[in-house]
Amino acid sequence: MRLLNDDDWRNRANCKGTDTAIFFDPSSAASSKKAYALCHTCAVKKECLKDRLDTVTRWDEDPGIWGGTSPAERTWIRTKNG
């Protein structure tokens, strides 16, 4: 059995090798649509979201789409989960 390290999920992400700008341009509806589409079918979106929630401590410094969620959605998740 092969053990995975914490970063192996990144190697399986749909966005690997993608121009990351599509995840960080809130003014572009086309970019956001592409980012959400990649995340929607990604096998590791839960790991991506968990990593983001675990590593970002300041809610006002949490831009971009991560794990198929927007900054506002992640704020809601953090608030809900206390």
C-alpha positions, -999 to +999 in steps of 0.1 A: +000+000+000+013+034-010+011+061+017+003+096+005+019+127+020-001+158+026+007+174-007-002+145-029-037+157-033-023+187-052-008+164-078-043+150-085-061+183-087-079+193-119-062+227-118-027+213-118-009+230-147-037+255-152-031+293-153-040+302-117-051+336-127-086+322-135-090+315-097-081+351-087-099+374-111-132+382-095-139+409-122-140+383-149-171+362-150-155+339-177-125+332-155-147+324-125-169+301-146-138+282-157-125+280-122-158+267-108-161+242-136-126+228-129-134+226-092-169+211-097-155+178-112-123+177-091-117+146-071-097+165-045-118+196-040-126+186-004-089+184+004-083+217-013-110+234+007-098+218+040-062+230+033-074+265+026-096+266+057-067+252+078-040+275+066-055+309+062-060+325+095-072+360+084-106+360+068-099+393+050-068+378+033-085+348+016-090+357-021-097+334-050-117+302-056-105+272-036-122+239-034-150+252-054-158+280-030-156+318-030-142+339-002-177+347+010-186+310+010-155+302+030-163+330+055-198+314+059-182+280+065-158+293+091-186+312+109-209+282+108-182+259+121-170+284+147 
